[in-house]
Amino acid sequence: MRRVYLAGPPYADEYRRRAADLVRRIGWEPIDPMRRDFRDRTQGNEAEIVEGDLADIESCDAVLAAFTSPDEGTAMEAWYAHSRGKLVIAYTAERRRIRGRSTWRT
């Protein structure tokens, strides 16, 4: 089963719920890094957070990244996935089309 990593700001709960539903409807497995919820306790846990996120991205076929508000974690996750040849789909609140290309490896 193909897997999709749901990148996004820590408090984007509605995005995560809707994205997970959409991903399941197309028969893929959503991987939500917030299952390891470090909100309000990131200090001292930075390495564990980053290592877990990178391992999740490695295990996925694609990344759906919510760029609805500035978030350096989401940017890092999208960049890392792209650098690993993963398909990265950017979700924004804007209605204009943003052109870009990522390489999909099967």
C-alpha positions, 0 to 999 in steps of 0.5 A: 500500500502506498503511503503519504506523509502529512506535513504541516504546521503543528496546529493544523488539525483540520487539515490533517483530518481532511487530508487523511480522509482524502488519502484513505479514499484513494486507497493510500495510507496517511502517515501523520507525524502528529501521532507523536505529539510533541506540542508544548514540549519540543525543547529537549526533544528536538533530535527525537522529533526530527529523526522520527519525521525523517524516518516517516518520510523515508517510509512514504511514497509521497508528501502532502505539505500544507503551506497555509501558514509559515512553518519551518518544519513543513518547509524542511520536510518538503525539502527533504522529501524532494531531495530524496526523489519523493513526490511532494504536493504543496497545499496552499490556501491560494487559488492560483496554480503554483508550478513546480516539479518533483521526481516520482520514483516507483 
